[in-house]
Amino acid sequence: MTNFGDYQNEIYAQGLAGRPPDLPMTYTELETQARSALPADIWAYVAGGAGDELTQRVNVAAFGTFGVVPRMLRSSASRDLSIDLFGIAMPTPIFLAPIGVIGLCARDGRGDIATAQAAARTGVPMVASTLTEDPMEVVAAEFGATPGLFQLYMPSNRDLTHNLVRRAEAAGFKGIVVTLDTWLYGWRPRDLTLATFPQLRGHCLANYFSDPVFRSLTPTPPEQDLQTAVMTWISLLGSPPTWDDMIWLRSLTDLPLVLKGICHPDDARRAKDTGMDGIYCSNHGGRQANGGIPAIEHLPDVVVAADGLPVLVDSGIRTGADIVKALALGATAVGIGRPYAYGLALAGVEGIVHVLRCLLAEADLLMALDGYPAIADLSPEAIRRIT
Ligand SMILES: Cc1cc2nc3c(=O)[nH]c(=O)nc-3n(C[C@H](O)[C@H](O)[C@H](O)COP(=O)(O)O)c2cc1C
C-alpha cells in the first residue's frame, strides 16, 4: 500500500536528478506567489475577509493552540487515511471546500473544471459552489470516479431552488451542502477599497444563467442584457433561510443534505432533528461575520451535539498537522479552502494536485511518527491544548 507521505520520496528523487520542485513547499510561500499570479481584484476577493479579518487570522492561529500527543511502538508503518462519508468510501479525509470564484483563479477562467479534474486525479471530492463560471453539469462531468457534492445557495425563489436541486441530482452529485451564512455578503474592506465584486460583472453566475427557471425570471436573456440578468440575480438574494426552508428542502431530495455554517450545538441538534445527514462547522473562512471565534473552537461541542452525524469542518486549515488536529477533535472530514485556490492560480490542475498531496503527505507522516496508523486512532486523547 502506498502511503501519502511517499510524496517526499518523489520530491527528493527529483532533487537527485537536479530538479527541485517548481511549486512552493510552504503555505506562506504559496500565498506569496499566488498574490503575484492573480489580478489585484481576484487576489482581494480570495485573500480578503470580513472587517479587520480577525476571524480569518484566529481561524489559522487556533491550530497552534493544540498539540498532538506522540505515542510509540504502535505499528504505524502503513497508514489508513480512508473514511466513510454517507456510505461512500473515500481514500482521504479531506475535501475541496466550495469556492465561488475558483473559476477566475485559473488563467483561462476555467478553474471550476480544473478543480474537478484535480478531484478526479486525487480522489479528493470537490464541493462545487453554486457560483461557478461553468454550469454544474459541465463541472460534474470532470469528476471521473471521485464523488462530488453540490453547494447550494438558496435563492429566495423556491422554483429556482427546486430546479437547482433537481439539476444537481441529474448531474450525479452525491450530496448537497446548503450554505446558511451567506444570504447576504459580509463587510469586506479589501473588495470595498477596489469597489469590485465579480458577480456584479456577471462572473460565476453560470448556474443561474443556464437555468430555465432563472431565465424565465429575467426579462431578457443574459447573453443579450447582462446587467439586467445580474439585477435579477441580486433580487434573489437577501432573504435569510429558515428552519421551515430546511424541512422543505429535505422533502425535495433523497440525496444526503449537509448544513454549512453550523457553529452552535443547539443548531447542530436541530439540524439532526430536521433530518439532515451531516453538519458542516465553518465560519466561511472569516469572510462573512467577523465574530472572532475560530471555527475549530466550536468543533468539539458541535460533534457532541451532532450525536453520530458526520461533521465536516473548514476555516484555517493550512497544514497536514491542522488536518490531523481537526480529525482528533472529532471531524469526519476536513475542508481545504484558500490553499487550493492558490495552487490553482500558480499551476492549474497540477497546482491543486501538488497542494493536496503536500497536505496529505504531511498529515500521513505526522500520523506515522506519532503512532496513529488510522483515523480511528485519532481520539480526543491524541490532542492536547498547549496554550
Ligand atoms: C474566495 C472564496 C470564495 C468562497 N465561496 C464560497 C461559496 O461559494 N460557497 C460556500 O459555501 N463557501 C465559500 N467559501 C468559503 C469556503 O467554502 C470555506 O468555508 C473557507 O474558504 C474556509 O476558510 P479558509 O479558506 O481560510 O481555510 C469561499 C471562500 C473563499 C476564500
The ligand as an SDF file (V2000), in Angstrom:
LIG
                    3D

 31 33  0  0  0  0  0  0  0  0999 V2000
  -12.7750   33.2070   -2.4500 C   0  0  0  0  0  0  0  0  0  0  0  0
  -13.6930   32.3530   -1.6580 C   0  0  0  0  0  0  0  0  0  0  0  0
  -14.9520   32.0660   -2.1410 C   0  0  0  0  0  0  0  0  0  0  0  0
  -15.8100   31.2510   -1.4120 C   0  0  0  0  0  0  0  0  0  0  0  0
  -17.0300   30.8990   -1.9320 N   0  0  0  0  0  0  0  0  0  0  0  0
  -17.8380   30.0700   -1.2450 C   0  0  0  0  0  0  0  0  0  0  0  0
  -19.0380   29.6190   -1.8260 C   0  0  0  0  0  0  0  0  0  0  0  0
  -19.3600   29.9240   -2.9570 O   0  0  0  0  0  0  0  0  0  0  0  0
  -19.8310   28.8200   -1.0720 N   0  0  0  0  0  0  0  0  0  0  0  0
  -19.5030   28.4410    0.2120 C   0  0  0  0  0  0  0  0  0  0  0  0
  -20.2710   27.7250    0.8610 O   0  0  0  0  0  0  0  0  0  0  0  0
  -18.3430   28.8290    0.7530 N   0  0  0  0  0  0  0  0  0  0  0  0
  -17.4980   29.6200    0.0540 C   0  0  0  0  0  0  0  0  0  0  0  0
  -16.3000   29.9830    0.5940 N   0  0  0  0  0  0  0  0  0  0  0  0
  -15.9320   29.5020    1.9300 C   0  0  0  0  0  0  0  0  0  0  0  0
  -15.1810   28.1580    1.8530 C   0  0  0  0  0  0  0  0  0  0  0  0
  -16.0360   27.1260    1.4790 O   0  0  0  0  0  0  0  0  0  0  0  0
  -14.5480   27.8090    3.2000 C   0  0  0  0  0  0  0  0  0  0  0  0
  -15.5480   27.8290    4.1780 O   0  0  0  0  0  0  0  0  0  0  0  0
  -13.4170   28.7610    3.5690 C   0  0  0  0  0  0  0  0  0  0  0  0
  -12.6010   29.0180    2.4590 O   0  0  0  0  0  0  0  0  0  0  0  0
  -12.5560   28.1680    4.6880 C   0  0  0  0  0  0  0  0  0  0  0  0
  -11.6030   29.1010    5.1240 O   0  0  0  0  0  0  0  0  0  0  0  0
  -10.0650   29.0280    4.6740 P   0  0  0  0  0  0  0  0  0  0  0  0
  -10.0260   29.0930    3.1900 O   0  0  0  0  0  0  0  0  0  0  0  0
   -9.4400   30.2350    5.2990 O   0  0  0  0  0  0  0  0  0  0  0  0
   -9.4990   27.7470    5.2080 O   0  0  0  0  0  0  0  0  0  0  0  0
  -15.4080   30.7580   -0.1440 C   0  0  0  0  0  0  0  0  0  0  0  0
  -14.1270   31.0270    0.3250 C   0  0  0  0  0  0  0  0  0  0  0  0
  -13.2550   31.8070   -0.4280 C   0  0  0  0  0  0  0  0  0  0  0  0
  -11.8670   32.0300    0.0990 C   0  0  0  0  0  0  0  0  0  0  0  0
  1  2  1  0
  2  3  1  0
  2 30  2  0
  3  4  2  0
  4  5  1  0
  4 28  1  0
  5  6  2  0
  6  7  1  0
  6 13  1  0
  7  8  2  0
  7  9  1  0
  9 10  1  0
 10 11  2  0
 10 12  1  0
 12 13  2  0
 13 14  1  0
 14 15  1  0
 14 28  1  0
 15 16  1  0
 16 17  1  0
 16 18  1  0
 18 19  1  0
 18 20  1  0
 20 21  1  0
 20 22  1  0
 22 23  1  0
 23 24  1  0
 24 25  2  0
 24 26  1  0
 24 27  1  0
 28 29  2  0
 29 30  1  0
 30 31  1  0
M  END
$$$$
